[in-house]
């Protein structure tokens, strides 16, 4: 059979595979494309990522990318939303599973940033590639702010509760902002230095800071302590 015949009459298994891909649920296709976008951002950066790169990475056609997202900007906006939703769902789940005392809640919230589901070099590189564009792209900025606002509000609330329990003298908002800034810095280090800056090192930094800021809520090794009303 000639090459032209093969193109005009693809093998049955090729036709079956293509038909199967066409039947895949819309949500699955979108997830494939978003994951391919994350891969491309981590590998190539924002400017060099194209819809063709994403299509190739997902093993889909360029037309499929256009059908689901219409433009690069729309695709990248949805990628930010995906990363944001995953991040928020993860820390909320960890806080929900933690004990109800203030120290345990704070530890769960802060260490969620280093959870292996979220804190991977691939996702960190993609997040920073996108967030550096936020200044000139209001839609990116809005999405990033929504993620930050929910987390920071929860963090400040827990810091305020710890202050009330133990009589700390800090400002709750400023303390929450300082912890948040530390976490962003740790993410940046892990993204830039990869294996040379280990997750365990970042976790030690987090625990040391918690012990320093909240000495009545954490033992020297970072173990959460319960502060009772009679201890105030």
N, C-alpha and C positions, 0 to 999 in steps of 0.2 A: 504493500500500500504506500502511495506517495505521501510526502509531508502535507500536501494540500488536502489529500483525502482524509488524513488523520485530523486536520483542523476542522474539516467540514463534518466529519463523522467521528467524534471523540469516543474513546473506549467507554463501554458501559459503566465501569467502575468510576470513571471520571464524571460521567453524567450523573451517576447516583450521588457522588460526593457533593457536586454542585447543587443538586436538588435538595440534599440534606441541609446544606448551608442556607439555602433560601428559606427553608422551613424553620430555622432556628428562631426562637422568640426574640422580639425586638430588644428586650432588656438585656439578653445575653450578648447580642451584637454590640450594643452600646458599651457594655462592660468590656468586651474584647477590645474595642477601639480606644476606650479610656485607658486601659492597661497598656496598650501599645503606645499611647501618647505619653504616659509616665515614663516608659522605657526610652522613648526618643528624647524627651526633655532631659532625662538623666544622662544620656549618652551625648547628645548634640547641643543641648541648650535651647533657649527659647527661639532665638532668631533663625537658627538652622533647621528647626523642626518644620516639616512640611506635611500636607495631607497625604502626599504620596508615601512618605516615610511611615506614617501611621498605618496606611492601608497595607503596605508591605509587611510591617511588623505584626499586624493582626491576621495576615493571610487572607485579606479581603480586597475587593476592588475599590478603586477610587470613587466610583459611583455610590457604593454603599456608605462611604464616609460622608459624601455630600448629602445623601438621602437622610441620614440620621442627624447631622449637625450643620449642614448648609455652608459653614465657613470655618476657617481656622480659629477665628476669635470665639465663635460659639463653642467649638470643641474644647478649647482651652478653658473657657468659663465653666463648662460642665466638668472638666477635670479638676479645677479648683473646688467646685462644689462636692465632687466625689471624695476628694482628700479631706475636705472639711467635715463632711458627714461621717466618714469613717473615723476620723480623729475624735469628734464629739461623742459618737456612739461608744467608742472605746473607753474614754475617761469616765463617762457617765456609768457605764457598766461596772468599771472597777470601783468607783465610789459606792455604787449600789451594793456591791458584794462585800465591801469592807464593814468592819464593826462600826457602830454608831457614835463612838466617842470621837472627840474633836481630833486627836492626834492620828487616829487610824484613818479618818476621813481625809485629813490633810496629806498623809503619806500616800494614800491611794491616788489622790488627785495629782500630786506632783510627780510621782514615779510613773504614772500612766504615759507621760511623754517619752519614757524610755522603754515602753513595752515593745516587744519584738514584732508585733503586728503593725506597729506604726513607725517605729524608729529603725528604718532600714536606709542604707545609703541611697538606694534607688529612689525611695519616696522623699527623702530629705533633699536630694539634688533636684528633683522635679518641683518640690514646693518652693525652694529658694529661686529656681529659674522663673517660676510664675510670679512670685511675690515681688521680685525686683521690678516687674512691669507695672505694679499697682499704682505707682505715682502718676503715670500717664494714661492709665486705663481705669476709669471710675468704677466700672462693673467689677473688676478684679478687687479693687479696694473695698467695695461694699461687701463682697463675699468674704474677704479676709477679716474685715471688721466684725462681721456677724460671728465668725468663729471665735475671735479674740474676746468679744464682749461677753459671751455666755460663760466662757472659761474664767475670765478675769473677775466677773461678778461672783461666781461661785468661790473662787480663791479668796477674794476680799471678805466675803461673808464668813468663811471659816477662820480667817485671820482675826476678824472682829470677835468671833466667839472665843477663840483662844485668849485674846486680850482680856475679855470679860472674866474668863475663868481664872486666869493667873495674875492679872494685874500688870501685864506688860505695859511699857510706856511708849511703844512705837505707834505710828499712825497706820491704821489698818490698810488704807488704800495704797500708801507708799510702799508698805511692806509687801503687799500682793504684787505691785508693779515690779519691785526689785526681784522677787522670786521668778516672775514671768520673764523678766529680762535675762536672768541667769539661765533659764531653760532655753531661750532662743539662742543664747551664746553657746550652750552645750551642743545644741543641734548643729550650729554652724561649724563648730570644731569637729564634730563627728563627720559632717559632710566633707569638710576640707581635707581632713587628715586620715579618714577611713580607718583602716586597721591599726594605725599608729595611735589612735585615740579610742580606747575601748569603752564599751558600754559600762563595764564595771568601774572604770575611772570616773565616768560621768555620774554614776549612781553614788559613789563615795562623796563627790562634791555636793550632791543634793542632800545626802544625809548629814554631812558636816554643817551645811547651812541651816538645816532644820534644827539641829541640836543647838546651834549658836543663837538663832532667833527665838526659839521656843524651848528654853532649857528645862522648864517644868513639864513639858509635854513629851520630851524624848530623852531616853537614856543616851549615854555616850556612844553606844553602838548603833543608835538610830531606832531602837525599839520604842514603839509608842507607849506612853504612860497616860493613865487616866487621872485627870485633875478633878477631885471632888469639891463640892461646895465648901466643905469644912476646911479644905486646904487653902482657901483664899485668904 
